[in-house]
């Protein structure tokens, strides 16, 4: 039977499905995708791409740009894409494709699989029995600075703090106080950044690979504290519980006020090129 006409949305690539297609495979049989159609398999040699035929008029570059700039539509598209990728990853090693990867035809997808077969097979072998784990950490910069200044080494000689004198309301005194406030804020941010660096440095040896993602501005997200780490780690699937516990332990030791460990996830952060 010829494939449905239309553009081809690509979800993920796997080697485990081989030539078997998707019929009868738990989690994929009957699974609907972005456009509401049945996801299906495109095979080329040892590789299988899980795809869906979509209306090229509704999924053109211009239409996708409009959809992906609308927060509600973006969330819906991302969730449906993710659901299919998770189902594929549950069957074995999978390379997730970026959101909104659309080819003009099935033949274009098969050409991609053929031309990059060795590269894709190597990547799938590298990802086998591994999973992605996310770690985010936040720190209270002011609390870190207060804890530092409370240490004897940060006090005046002899471990005594200076006694406050009579209040000085002159302009020079105001400028001095302002400089002290800015210096304290800068020192707190430096200590917070070091907190994130220490957490990441402790986790890197426990993972096959790691990726640092941009930090979020907590003023926009409503989170408390200053985000000091937003990273992904590729780890052996069986080691996920131990890795999560290690992440929480090292974060607390480094001074994080909060830590979030997420996963297992498909290897979104490591789907481009393996790195040691």
N, C-alpha and C positions, 0 to 999 in steps of 0.2 A: 504494500500500500504506500502510495506516495505521501510525503510529509505535508502537513497543512501549509497553505500559502501564507506568506507574510514575513515580517522581520523575525529575527531569532534572538531572544533574550537569554543570556548565558548566566547560570547560577554558580556552578562549581564544576570542577574537573576531578575525576577519580580514575584510578586504574583497576580498582577491585571489581567493578561491575563487568568489565570485559565486554563480550559480545552478547551478554544475557539480556540486555535491555532492562526495562523497569517493571515489567509485568510480574506480579506475584511477590515483589520485594516489599517487605514490611516497611511502612513509613513513607514509601514513594508511590506505591500503587494507588491511584486515585487522588494523589496530591495536586492541588490547584495552585497556580502561581500568580504573578502580578496581574496578568490580564484576565484571570479567571479560567484559563485553559489548563488542560492536563499537562503536567511536566513530562518530558520524554527524554530518551537517550539518543545521543549521536555518538557513534563509535568510529574510531580510526586506529587500527592496529591495537595496541594494548590500552588505549585510552578511551574514556567515556566522558563526554560532556553532558551534563544535565541541563536541559534547555526548555524553553516554552516559545511557541509561535505567538507573536503579538501583532496587532494591527499597526502597520507602519505609519498610518495617519495619526494614530493616538500616541505612538511612541517614537515620534521623530525627535530630532535634537531640540527643536523649538518647543514642542509639547512637553518633553521631559524637563526642559529648563523651567517652564512654568510650574510644573508639578513639584519639582524639587525645591522651589523657592517658597512654597506654601508649607508651613510647619505641619499642619494636619495631614496633608497629602504625603509629605516626605516621611512622616512617621508610619503611615500605612504602607507605603512602598517598601520602606526599609524593613518593616516587620515581616512582610510577606516574603521578601527576598531572603531574609535571615532564616525563616522557618524552613525554606527549601534547603538552604545550605546546611542547616543543622541536621536535617533528615539524611542528606548525602553523607555528612561526616560521621553519622551514626553507623554507617556501613563499612567505614574504613578511612584510610588517609584521603583527604580531600583538599584541593586548592580552591578556596573561594574566589570568585571573580568580583571585581569592583561593582558596586551598585550602578545600575544603568549601563551595563555592557551589552550593547545591542549590535548585532551584525545584520547585514542586508539579506543574508540567506544562510541556509544550512551549509552550503558548499563553502562559504567563507569560513565557517567554524571548522569544518573538516580540514581545510587548508592550513589553518592555524595549528591544529593538532598534529598534522603531518610534518610541518616545517619545524616545530619546536618539540617534537616527540622526545628526544633524548633529554632535553632540559626539564620537561614536565615530569618525565619518569624519575629523574634524579631527585627532583623536589618532592615528589610523592613518597619516594623511599626515605628521604630525610625526615618527613613528617610522620611516618608510620609509628603508631603507638605513642604519639606525643600530642599534647593539647596546649592551648593557650590559656594563660592565667593572667588576669589583670590585677594590678596593685595600685591603689591611690592612697596618698597620705596627706594629712593636713597638720599644721603646727601653729601654735599660738606664739607669734614672734615676740610679743611683749612679755609673755610669761617666761620664754627662754632667756630673754635679756635680764629679767629680774632675777632668775635663778643664777645666772652667771655673776651678776654684780653682788649677789649675796654671799658668794664664795670668798673666803679670806684672801685669796690671791688677787681678787678684784677690788679689795678695799684699800684704804690708806695704809701706809706702813704700820706694822704692829697689829693689824687686823681690826683697827678701830675706824668706824665711819666718822666722817667730819660732822661736828655739831652745827646745826643750822644757826646762823646768826640772825641779826635784826633784818627784817624784810627791807629790801632795797627796790624802790619803785622807779629808779632812774632809767633813762633810755638805754644806757650801757648794760644795766642789769637785765633789762628785758631781752636785749639781743643775746646776752650770754645764756639766758634760760632757753631762748629759742634755739640757739646753736646746740645746746645740750639735748633738747628734745629731738632735734633732727638727727643728731649723732646716735641717740639711743634707738631711734626708729631704724636707722640704717644698720646698726649693730644687730638689732633683733631680726631684721630681714636676712642678714648675712648668716646668723645662727640657724634660721629656719631653712635657708638654702643648703647649709651644711648638713642639716638633719636629713633632707631628702637624698643628698649625695651618699651619706653613710648607709641609709637603707638600701639604696640601689647597689652600692658596692658589696654589701653583704649578701644580696640575693643573686647577683650575676653568677657566682661560682656554682650555684645550685641549679642553674638552667642551661639548656642547650644553646639558647640564644635569647637576646633581649632587645626591646625597642623602647626608646623614650618618646613619649608623645607630648605635645604642647600642654603646658599647665593651664588650668582654667582660672579665670578671674572669678573668685568667689562672690564678688559683689553682684555679678550677673546671675550666678547659679543659686544664690541664697544659702550657700554652705557656710559653715562657721570655720574660722581659722584661715590660714594662708595655705593654699595647696602647694606642696613641696615635691610631690612625686605623682606622676601619671605614666605608668609603664606597663608593658606587656612582656611576659616571660613564656618561653616555650619549654615545657617540662615533660618528663615521662608521665604518661597518664596515671600510672599506678602511684606516682609520688605526689599527686595533687594535695591530699590531706596534709602530708608532712610539710610540703612547701607553704601551704596557707598558714600553718601554725608557725613556721619559721618567720614568715613575713610579719605576722602580728608581734612576735617576740622582738625582732630586731627593730621594728618601728617604735615600740614602747621604749626600748633601750636608747634609741637615738633621740627621743624627746617628742615624738609625734603625739598630738592630742587626739587624733582619730585616724583609723586606717580602714580601708575597704578592700577586701580580696574577692574577686569575682572569677567565675569560670566553673566548669570547663567551657571553652569557646572553640569554635573552628578557628584555624590558624590565620585569621584575617591579617594580623600584623606581620606575618612571615610568608605571605603567599607570593611575593615578588621574587626575591632571591634569597637562598639560604645564606646565612652568615654565621660564622663561628662565634 
